[in-house]
Amino acid sequence: MPFFAYIVIVAVLEVALVMNVRSLFSRHPVPTFIAVTIFILGLLPPIIKAQSMTNLSPLYTIFLAFIFCVDLMFLIIMGIYTFYVNYFAKRARVEQADYIVVLGSKFMSKRIPPIMMSRLDKTIQVYEQMEPKPKIIVSGGESSIVKIKESTIMRQYLLEQGIPDSSIIVENKSINTAENLEYSSIAIKRLWNLPTVPKIIVVTSEFHVPRAKEYAQKIGFSANFVPSITLPIFKWPAMFREFTAIIWYYRYTIETVMLMMIVLPICTFVP
């Protein structure tokens, strides 16, 4: 097969992989890992071959090397993210706390979505283990789809499950994870009047813990994170969305690395 045709096939596979990675990852992460791994391994022979073909344009080699590096970078990020999801889930410990902050999640109607319900159920479980009882902060503002606040339906669910209204604090201004944590931190500082530092537990989904912990560290919000367990049918699509959110969060670093990936092959393969 002509080498140019091989490059065209590689480019088509790259586009197909990008277009279908959501579908693959929504079912289960293993097919995506296998697909990306096979794709990367398939790029190695032509890259090696390109260096021995003196009459081949350096642009082809640079193109292949760049795609290889980008795919490898995303595979590594995906692997690290998956590792941390499992790592935090296994190391989670419930300790006595003064406040439990339960983070909101996207919802499409007035009914409690499964991911949010798993967080609230975990919050109730943690709350019932503690004496004296902590305050529960439900965090989340108005949805862009349904004109009702996340914290409102979260509070209502807790009341229906027997949590006294006096134990619930509503934070209804935040619209994302960073604001969930920031505004909850402000509420705690406003309410806490003892000389000691309050003990805080943050309850969120296991796939959400790595990014939430990163945000908490950025704002100096010290808390113990307790993950709720999500059903696989909802977990894998959510993990993909979370993965894309992490890519966006570190976009400037990734863009810098990608620019370096362009420069290095040019310096390596162009005479």
MARGU-99586 format. One record per residue: residue number from 1; x, y, z of N, C-alpha, C in turn. Coordinates in steps of 0.05 Angstrom, whole numbers, plus 32768, in hexadecimal, padded with zeros to 4 digits. Layout:
! residues N
PT  resi  n.px  n.py  n.pz  ca.px  ca.py  ca.pz  c.px  c.py  c.pz
PT   NUM     X     Y     Z      X      Y      Z     X     Y     Z
...
//
This chain:
! residues 271
PT  resi  n.px  n.py  n.pz  ca.px  ca.py  ca.pz  c.px  c.py  c.pz
PT     1  8011  7FE8  8000   8000   8000   8000  8012  8019  8000
PT     2  800C  802C  7FEE   801C   8045   7FEF  801B  8052  800A
PT     3  8031  805E  8011   8033   806A   802C  801F  8081  802F
PT     4  8019  8090  8019   8006   80A6   801A  7FEB  809C  8021
PT     5  7FE3  8084  8015   7FC9   8079   801B  7FC7  8071  8038
PT     6  7FDD  8067  8044   7FDD   805F   8060  7FD8  8078  8071
PT     7  7FE3  808E  806A   7FE0   80A7   8079  7FC3  80B0  8078
PT     8  7FB6  80AE  8060   7F9A   80B5   805E  7F89  80A4  8070
PT     9  7F8F  8089  8070   7F7F   8077   8081  7F83  807E  809E
PT    10  7F9B  8085  80A6   7FA0   808D   80C2  7F90  80A6  80C9
PT    11  7F8F  80B9  80B7   7F80   80D2   80BC  7F62  80CC  80BF
PT    12  7F58  80BA  80AE   7F3B   80B3   80AF  7F36  80A5  80CA
PT    13  7F47  8093  80D2   7F44   8085   80EC  7F44  8099  8103
PT    14  7F56  80AD  8101   7F57   80C1   8116  7F3D  80D0  8119
PT    15  7F32  80D8  8102   7F18   80E7   8103  7F02  80D4  810D
PT    16  7F02  80BC  8104   7EED   80A9   810D  7EEF  80A4  812B
PT    17  7F08  80A2  8135   7F0C   809E   8152  7F02  80B5  8162
PT    18  7F08  80CD  8159   7EFF   80E5   8167  7EE0  80E7  8167
PT    19  7ED4  80E1  8150   7EB7   80E3   814D  7EA8  80CE  815E
PT    20  7EB4  80B7  8161   7EA6   80A1   816E  7EAF  809C  818B
PT    21  7EC3  80AB  8195   7ECE   80A5   81AF  7EB8  80A8  81C5
PT    22  7EA6  80BB  81C1   7E90   80BE   81D5  7E7F  80A6  81D6
PT    23  7E78  809B  81BF   7E67   8083   81BF  7E75  806B  81CB
PT    24  7E8F  8068  81C5   7E9F   8053   81D1  7EA1  8056  81EF
PT    25  7EA7  806E  81F8   7EAB   8072   8214  7E91  8071  8224
PT    26  7E7B  8078  8216   7E62   8077   8224  7E5A  805B  822C
PT    27  7E62  8048  821B   7E5B   802C   8221  7E6E  8021  8237
PT    28  7E87  8025  8233   7E9B   801B   8245  7EB6  8026  823D
PT    29  7EC9  802C  8250   7EE2   8037   8248  7EF5  8024  823A
PT    30  7EF2  800A  823E   7F05   7FF7   8233  7F07  7FF9  8214
PT    31  7EF0  7FFA  8205   7EF3   7FFC   81E8  7F03  8015  81DF
PT    32  7EFF  802B  81EE   7F0E   8043   81E7  7F2B  803F  81EB
PT    33  7F33  8034  8202   7F4F   802F   8207  7F5B  801D  81F2
PT    34  7F4C  8008  81EB   7F56   7FF5   81D6  7F59  8003  81BB
PT    35  7F44  8013  81B4   7F45   8021   819A  7F5D  8034  8199
PT    36  7F61  8044  81AD   7F76   8057   81AD  7F91  8049  81AD
PT    37  7F94  8034  81BD   7FAD   8025   81BE  7FB4  8019  81A3
PT    38  7FA0  800C  8196   7FA5   8000   817C  7FAD  8016  8168
PT    39  7FA0  802D  816A   7FA5   8043   8157  7FC2  804D  815B
PT    40  7FCA  8050  8174   7FE6   8059   8179  7FFA  8045  8170
PT    41  7FF5  802B  8176   8008   8016   816D  8009  8015  814E
PT    42  7FF2  801A  8141   7FF2   801B   8124  8001  8031  8118
PT    43  8006  8046  8127   8015   805D   811D  8033  8059  811F
PT    44  803C  8047  8131   8058   8043   8135  8067  803A  811B
PT    45  805D  8025  810D   806C   801B   80F6  8070  8031  80E0
PT    46  805B  8040  80D9   805F   8054   80C4  8072  806A  80CD
PT    47  8072  8071  80E6   8084   8086   80F0  80A1  807C  80ED
PT    48  80A5  8063  80F5   80C0   8057   80F3  80C8  8055  80D5
PT    49  80B5  804C  80C5   80BA   8049   80A8  80C0  8063  809B
PT    50  80B2  8078  80A4   80B6   8092   8097  80D2  809C  809A
PT    51  80DF  8096  80B0   80FB   80A0   80B4  810E  8093  80A1
PT    52  8108  807B  8096   811A   806D   8084  8114  8073  8067
PT    53  80FE  8083  8062   80F7   808A   8046  8101  80A6  8040
PT    54  8117  80A8  8034   8124   80C2   802F  8114  80D3  801C
PT    55  8104  80C7  8009   80F6   80D6   7FF5  80DA  80DF  7FFF
PT    56  80D3  80D9  8018   80B9   80DF   8023  80B9  80FC  802E
PT    57  80A3  810A  8029   80A2   8125   8034  80A1  8125  8052
PT    58  80B1  8136  805F   80B1   8138   807C  8096  813E  8088
PT    59  8084  814B  8078   806A   8152   8083  805A  8139  808B
PT    60  805D  8123  807C   804E   810B   8082  8057  8100  809D
PT    61  8072  8100  80A1   807C   80F6   80BA  8074  8107  80D2
PT    62  8074  8122  80CD   806C   8134   80E3  804F  8130  80E9
PT    63  803E  812C  80D5   8022   8127   80D8  801D  810F  80EA
PT    64  802A  80F9  80E3   8027   80E0   80F2  8031  80E2  810E
PT    65  8048  80EF  8111   8054   80F2   812C  8042  8103  813E
PT    66  8036  8118  8132   8025   8129   8142  800C  811B  814B
PT    67  7FFF  810C  8139   7FE7   80FD   8140  7FEE  80E8  8156
PT    68  8004  80DB  8153   800D   80C7   8166  8010  80D4  8182
PT    69  801D  80EB  8183   8022   80F8   819D  8008  8102  81A9
PT    70  7FF6  810D  8199   7FDC   8117   81A4  7FCC  8100  81AF
PT    71  7FCA  80EA  81A0   7FBB   80D3   81AA  7FC7  80C7  81C3
PT    72  7FE1  80C6  81C4   7FEF   80BB   81DC  7FEA  80CD  81F4
PT    73  7FEA  80E8  81F0   7FE5   80FA   8206  7FC9  80F7  8211
PT    74  7FB5  80F4  81FF   7F99   80F1   8209  7F95  80D6  8216
PT    75  7FA3  80C1  820C   7FA1   80A7   8218  7FAC  80A8  8234
PT    76  7FC3  80B5  8238   7FCF   80B8   8253  7FBD  80C7  8266
PT    77  7FB1  80DD  825C   7F9F   80ED   826D  7F87  80DC  8275
PT    78  7F7C  80CD  8262   7F65   80BC   8268  7F6C  80A7  827C
PT    79  7F84  809B  8279   7F8D   8087   828C  7F90  8092  82A8
PT    80  7F9D  80A9  82AA   7FA1   80B6   82C4  7F87  80BD  82D1
PT    81  7F74  80C7  82C2   7F5A   80CF   82CC  7F4B  80B6  82D7
PT    82  7F4B  80A0  82C8   7F3E   8087   82D0  7F4A  807C  82E9
PT    83  7F65  807E  82EB   7F73   8074   8303  7F6B  8084  831B
PT    84  7F69  809F  8319   7F62   80AF   8330  7F45  80AB  8339
PT    85  7F33  80A6  8326   7F17   80A0   832D  7F16  8088  833F
PT    86  7F24  8072  8337   7F24   805A   8347  7F34  805E  8361
PT    87  7F4A  806D  8360   7F5B   8072   8377  7F4B  8080  838D
PT    88  7F3D  8096  8386   7F2E   80A5   839A  7F17  8095  83A5
PT    89  7F0B  8085  8394   7EF4   8075   839D  7EFC  8061  83B2
PT    90  7F14  8055  83AF   7F1D   8041   83C2  7F28  804D  83DC
PT    91  7F32  8066  83DA   7F3E   8072   83F2  7F2B  8083  8402
PT    92  7F12  8086  83F9   7EFF   8097   8406  7EF9  808D  8423
PT    93  7EF9  80A0  8436   7EF3   8099   8451  7EDF  80AE  845C
PT    94  7ECB  80A5  846A   7EB8   80B7   8476  7EC0  80BD  8493
PT    95  7EC4  80D6  8498   7ECC   80E0   84B3  7EB7  80F4  84BD
PT    96  7EB6  80F8  84D7   7EA3   810B   84E2  7EA8  8127  84D5
PT    97  7E92  8135  84CF   7E95   814F   84C2  7E81  8162  84CD
PT    98  7E86  817C  84C9   7E74   8191   84D0  7E61  8198  84B9
PT    99  7E6B  8195  84A1   7E5B   819B   848A  7E5F  8185  8474
PT   100  7E49  817F  8467   7E4A   816E   844F  7E41  817E  8437
PT   101  7E53  8181  8424   7E4C   8190   840C  7E47  817C  83F6
PT   102  7E2E  817C  83EC   7E27   816A   83D6  7E25  817A  83BC
PT   103  7E35  8173  83A8   7E37   8182   838F  7E20  817B  837D
PT   104  7E16  818E  836F   7E00   818A   835C  7E0A  817D  8342
PT   105  7DF7  8175  8331   7DFD   816A   8317  7DE8  8173  8303
PT   106  7DEE  8171  82EA   7DDC   817A   82D5  7DC2  816A  82D6
PT   107  7DAB  8177  82D2   7D92   8169   82D1  7D81  8175  82BB
PT   108  7D6F  8164  82B0   7D5F   816B   8298  7D42  8170  829F
PT   109  7D39  8169  82B6   7D1D   816D   82BE  7D1C  8172  82DC
PT   110  7D03  8173  82E6   7D00   8177   8303  7D04  815E  8313
PT   111  7D08  8147  8306   7D0D   812E   8314  7D2B  812C  831A
PT   112  7D31  8120  8330   7D4C   811C   8339  7D5A  8109  8325
PT   113  7D6F  8111  8318   7D7E   80FF   8306  7D8E  80EA  8316
PT   114  7D94  80D3  830A   7DA1   80BD   8319  7DBC  80C6  8326
PT   115  7DCC  80D6  8317   7DE6   80DE   8322  7DE2  80EF  833B
PT   116  7DD0  8102  8339   7DCB   8113   8350  7DBF  8103  8368
PT   117  7DAE  80F0  8361   7DA1   80E0   8376  7DB7  80CF  8385
PT   118  7DCA  80C5  8376   7DDF   80B5   8383  7DEF  80C6  8396
PT   119  7DF4  80DF  838E   7E02   80F2   83A0  7DF2  80F8  83B9
PT   120  7DD8  80FC  83B6   7DC7   8102   83CD  7DC4  80EA  83DF
PT   121  7DC1  80D3  83D3   7DBF   80BA   83E3  7DD9  80B6  83F4
PT   122  7DF0  80BB  83E7   7E09   80B8   83F6  7E0B  80CD  840C
PT   123  7E01  80E5  8407   7E01   80FA   841B  7DF0  80F2  8433
PT   124  7DD9  80E6  842E   7DC7   80DD   8443  7DD5  80C7  8453
PT   125  7DE2  80B5  8445   7DF0   809F   8453  7E06  80A9  8465
PT   126  7E16  80BD  845B   7E2B   80C9   846B  7E1F  80D8  8483
PT   127  7E0A  80E7  847E   7DFD   80F7   8493  7DF3  80E6  84AA
PT   128  7DE7  80CF  84A3   7DDB   80BE   84B8  7DF1  80B0  84C9
PT   129  7E09  80AF  84BF   7E1F   80A2   84CE  7E2A  80B4  84E3
PT   130  7E24  80CE  84E3   7E32   80E1   84F3  7E21  80EB  850B
PT   131  7E2F  80EF  8521   7E25   80FB   8539  7E3A  810D  8545
PT   132  7E36  8126  8549   7E1D   8135   8542  7E1A  8138  8524
PT   133  7E01  813F  851C   7DFB   8140   8500  7E07  8159  84F3
PT   134  7E13  8156  84DC   7E1F   816D   84CE  7E09  817C  84BE
PT   135  7E10  8194  84B4   7DFF   81A2   84A2  7E04  8198  8485
PT   136  7DF0  8197  8475   7DF2   818F   845A  7DEE  81A7  8448
PT   137  7E02  81AD  8437   7E00   81C3   8424  7DFA  81B7  8408
PT   138  7DE3  81BD  83FE   7DDC   81B5   83E3  7DE3  81CC  83D0
PT   139  7DF3  81C6  83BC   7DFF   81DB   83AB  7DF7  81D8  838E
PT   140  7DED  81EE  8383   7DE6   81EE   8366  7DD1  8203  835F
PT   141  7DD6  8212  834A   7DC4   8227   8342  7DB0  821D  832D
PT   142  7DA6  8230  831D   7D91   822A   830A  7D9C  821C  82F1
PT   143  7D8E  8208  82E8   7D96   81F9   82D0  7D8F  820A  82B7
PT   144  7DA0  8207  82A2   7D9A   8215   8289  7D83  8209  827A
PT   145  7D7B  81F1  8281   7D65   81E3   8273  7D4B  81E6  8282
PT   146  7D4C  81E0  829C   7D34   81E1   82AD  7D37  81F9  82C0
PT   147  7D24  820A  82C1   7D26   8222   82D2  7D1F  821B  82EF
PT   148  7D30  820A  82FA   7D2E   8203   8317  7D4A  81FF  8321
PT   149  7D4F  8206  8339   7D6B   8205   8344  7D71  81E8  834D
PT   150  7D8A  81E0  8347   7D93   81C5   8350  7D8F  81C2  836E
PT   151  7D98  81D6  837C   7D97   81D4   8399  7D7B  81D1  83A4
PT   152  7D67  81DC  8395   7D4B   81DA   839E  7D41  81BD  839D
PT   153  7D46  81B0  8386   7D3D   8194   8384  7D4D  8181  8396
PT   154  7D67  8188  839B   7D78   8179   83AD  7D6D  817B  83C9
PT   155  7D67  8193  83D1   7D5C   8198   83EC  7D41  8189  83EF
PT   156  7D30  818A  83DB   7D16   817C   83DD  7D19  815E  83E0
PT   157  7D2D  8153  83D2   7D32   8136   83D3  7D3B  812F  83F0
PT   158  7D4D  813E  83FB   7D57   8139   8416  7D40  813B  842A
PT   159  7D2E  814F  8427   7D17   8151   8439  7D05  8139  8437
PT   160  7D01  812F  841F   7CF0   8117   841B  7CFC  80FE  8427
PT   161  7D17  80FE  842A   7D24   80E7   8435  7D28  80EA  8454
PT   162  7D1C  80FE  845F   7D1C   8101   847C  7D32  8112  8488
PT   163  7D41  8120  8478   7D55   8132   8482  7D47  814C  848C
PT   164  7D4C  8154  84A4   7D3E   816C   84AE  7D47  8186  849F
PT   165  7D34  8197  849B   7D3A   81B0   848C  7D50  81C1  849A
PT   166  7D51  81BE  84B5   7D65   81CE   84C4  7D81  81C5  84BE
PT   167  7D85  81AD  84B3   7D9F   81A2   84AD  7DA8  81A9  8490
PT   168  7D97  81B6  8481   7D9D   81BB   8465  7DA3  81D9  8460
PT   169  7DB9  81DE  8452   7DC0   81F9   844A  7DC0  81F9  842C
PT   170  7DB3  820D  8420   7DB0   820F   8403  7DC3  8224  83F7
PT   171  7DD3  821B  83E4   7DE5   822D   83D5  7DDA  822B  83B8
PT   172  7DCD  8241  83AE   7DBE   823F   8395  7DC8  8253  8380
PT   173  7DE1  825B  8382   7DEC   826E   836E  7E00  8261  835A
PT   174  7E0C  824B  8362   7E22   8240   8351  7E17  8232  8338
PT   175  7E27  8233  8323   7E1F   8226   830A  7E32  8212  8300
PT   176  7E48  820D  830E   7E5B   81F8   8307  7E6A  81EE  8320
PT   177  7E7B  81DB  831C   7E89   81CE   8333  7E9A  81E2  8342
PT   178  7EA9  81F2  8334   7EBA   8206   8342  7EAA  8218  8354
PT   179  7E93  8221  834A   7E82   8233   8359  7E74  8224  8370
PT   180  7E6C  820B  836B   7E61   81FA   8380  7E73  81FB  8399
PT   181  7E8C  81F6  8394   7EA0   81F5   83AA  7EA5  8211  83B6
PT   182  7EA9  8224  83A4   7EAF   823F   83AE  7E99  824B  83BE
PT   183  7E80  824A  83B4   7E6A   8256   83C3  7E63  8246  83DC
PT   184  7E67  822C  83DB   7E63   821C   83F4  7E77  8224  8409
PT   185  7E90  8228  8400   7EA5   8231   8412  7E9E  824C  841F
PT   186  7E94  825E  840F   7E8C   8278   841A  7E76  8275  842E
PT   187  7E62  8264  8428   7E4C   8260   843B  7E56  8254  8455
PT   188  7E69  8242  8454   7E73   8236   846C  7E83  824A  847D
PT   189  7E92  825B  8470   7EA2   826F   847E  7E8F  8283  848B
PT   190  7E79  8289  847E   7E65   829C   8489  7E57  8290  84A2
PT   191  7E52  8276  84A1   7E43   8269   84B7  7E54  8260  84CE
PT   192  7E6D  8259  84C8   7E7E   824D   84DD  7E89  8263  84EF
PT   193  7E85  8261  8509   7E8D   8275   851C  7E9E  826A  8533
PT   194  7EAA  8253  852F   7EBC   8247   8543  7ED9  824B  853C
PT   195  7EEB  824B  854F   7F07   8250   8549  7F15  8239  853A
PT   196  7F08  8221  853B   7F14   820A   852D  7F0C  820B  850F
PT   197  7F1B  81FA  8500   7F15   81F8   84E3  7EFF  81E4  84DF
PT   198  7EEA  81EB  84D0   7ED4   81D7   84CC  7EDC  81BF  84BC
PT   199  7ED1  81A8  84C3   7ED7   8190   84B3  7EC1  818D  849E
PT   200  7ECA  8189  8485   7EB8   8189   846F  7EBA  8170  845E
PT   201  7EA4  8165  8456   7EA3   814F   8443  7E95  8158  842A
PT   202  7EA1  8152  8413   7E95   8158   83F9  7E8B  813E  83ED
PT   203  7E72  813C  83E7   7E67   8124   83DA  7E62  812A  83BC
PT   204  7E6D  811A  83AB   7E68   811C   838F  7E6D  8100  8382
PT   205  7E68  80FE  8369   7E6B   80E4   835B  7E89  80DD  8359
PT   206  7E8F  80C3  8358   7EAB   80BA   8357  7EB9  80C5  833F
PT   207  7EAC  80C7  8328   7EB9   80D1   830F  7EBE  80EF  8311
PT   208  7EB1  80FC  8324   7EB3   8119   8326  7EC8  8122  833B
PT   209  7ED1  810F  834B   7EE3   8116   8362  7EFD  8122  8359
PT   210  7F0B  8117  8344   7F25   8122   833D  7F24  8140  8336
PT   211  7F11  8148  8326   7F0F   8164   831E  7F05  8175  8335
PT   212  7EF2  816B  8345   7EE8   817A   835C  7EFF  817F  8370
PT   213  7F0F  816B  8375   7F26   816F   8387  7F3A  8183  837D
PT   214  7F3D  8184  8363   7F4F   8197   8356  7F45  81B4  835B
PT   215  7F2B  81B8  8356   7F1F   81D2   835B  7F21  81DA  8378
PT   216  7F1C  81C7  838A   7F1D   81CC   83A7  7F39  81D5  83AF
PT   217  7F4D  81C8  83A5   7F69   81D0   83AB  7F6F  81EC  83A1
PT   218  7F64  81F3  838A   7F6A   820D   837E  7F5F  8224  8390
PT   219  7F48  821F  839D   7F3C   8235   83AD  7F43  8231  83CA
PT   220  7F53  821D  83D1   7F5A   8219   83ED  7F44  820E  83FE
PT   221  7F33  81FE  83F2   7F1C   81F2   83FF  7F24  81D7  8409
PT   222  7F29  81D4  8423   7F33   81BA   842E  7F1B  81A9  8436
PT   223  7F19  8192  842A   7F02   8180   842F  7F09  8163  842A
PT   224  7EFA  8151  8436   7EFC   8135   8431  7EE7  812D  841C
PT   225  7EF0  8121  8406   7EDD   811A   83F1  7ED3  80FE  83F4
PT   226  7EB9  80FB  83F3   7EAC   80E0   83F4  7E9D  80DC  83DA
PT   227  7EA4  80C8  83CB   7E97   80C4   83B1  7E7E  80B3  83B3
PT   228  7E6A  80BB  83A3   7E52   80AA   83A0  7E57  8098  8388
PT   229  7E4C  8080  8389   7E4F   806C   8374  7E3A  806F  835F
PT   230  7E42  8072  8346   7E30   8076   832F  7E2C  805C  8320
PT   231  7E13  8056  8318   7E0E   803F   8307  7E1E  8041  82ED
PT   232  7E29  802A  82E4   7E3A   802B   82CC  7E2C  8037  82B4
PT   233  7E12  8033  82B0   7E04   803E   8299  7E05  805C  8299
PT   234  7E07  8069  82B0   7E0A   8086   82B2  7E27  808F  82B6
PT   235  7E37  807D  82C1   7E52   8084   82C8  7E64  8089  82AF
PT   236  7E63  8077  829B   7E75   8079   8285  7E70  8092  8274
PT   237  7E57  8099  826D   7E53   80B2   825F  7E5C  80CA  826F
PT   238  7E57  80C9  828A   7E5F   80DF   829B  7E7E  80E1  829C
PT   239  7E8B  80CA  829D   7EA8   80CB   829D  7EB4  80D7  8284
PT   240  7EA7  80D2  826D   7EB0   80DF   8254  7EAD  80FD  8256
PT   241  7E95  8106  825F   7E91   8123   8262  7EA5  812F  8276
PT   242  7EAB  8120  828B   7EBE   812A   829F  7EDA  812B  8293
PT   243  7EE1  8117  8282   7EFB   8117   8275  7EFE  812F  8263
PT   244  7EE9  8136  8253   7EEA   814D   8242  7EEC  8167  8253
PT   245  7EDF  8167  826A   7EE1   817F   827C  7EFD  8182  8286
PT   246  7F0B  816C  828C   7F26   816D   8295  7F38  8177  827F
PT   247  7F34  816E  8266   7F43   8177   824F  7F3F  8196  824C
PT   248  7F27  819F  824F   7F21   81BC   824D  7F2F  81CB  8264
PT   249  7F2E  81C0  827C   7F3A   81CD   8293  7F58  81D1  828F
PT   250  7F65  81BD  8283   7F82   81BF   827F  7F88  81C6  8261
PT   251  7F76  81D4  8254   7F79   81D8   8237  7F92  81E8  8230
PT   252  7F9A  81FB  8241   7FB1   820B   823A  7FCB  81FB  823C
PT   253  7FCC  81EA  8250   7FE3   81D8   8252  7FE4  81C4  823B
PT   254  7FCD  81B9  8234   7FCC   81A6   821E  7FD3  81B4  8203
PT   255  7FC9  81CD  81FF   7FD0   81DB   81E7  7FEE  81E0  81E5
PT   256  7FFA  81E6  81FC   8017   81EB   81FC  8026  81D1  81F5
PT   257  801D  81BB  8200   802A   81A1   81FA  8026  819A  81DC
PT   258  800E  81A0  81D1   8009   819A   81B5  801B  81AB  81A3
PT   259  8020  81C4  81AB   8032   81D5   819B  804E  81CA  819C
PT   260  8056  81C0  81B3   8070   81B3   81B5  8072  819A  81A4
PT   261  805B  818C  81A2   805A   8174   8191  805D  817B  8173
PT   262  8054  8193  816C   8058   819B   8150  8074  81A3  814B
PT   263  8080  81B2  815E   809B   81BC   815A  80B0  81A5  815A
PT   264  80AD  8192  816D   80C0   817C   816F  80C2  816B  8156
PT   265  80AC  8162  814A   80AF   8153   8131  80BB  8163  811B
PT   266  80B5  817C  8119   80C0   818D   8104  80DF  818E  8107
PT   267  80E7  8192  8121   8104   8193   8126  8111  8178  8121
PT   268  8102  8162  8125   810E   8147   8123  810F  813E  8106
PT   269  80F9  8142  80F7   80F7   8136   80DD  80FE  8148  80C5
PT   270  80FD  8162  80C9   8103   8175   80B3  8121  817B  80B3
PT   271  812E  8176  809D   814B   817A   809B  8153  8197  80A0
//
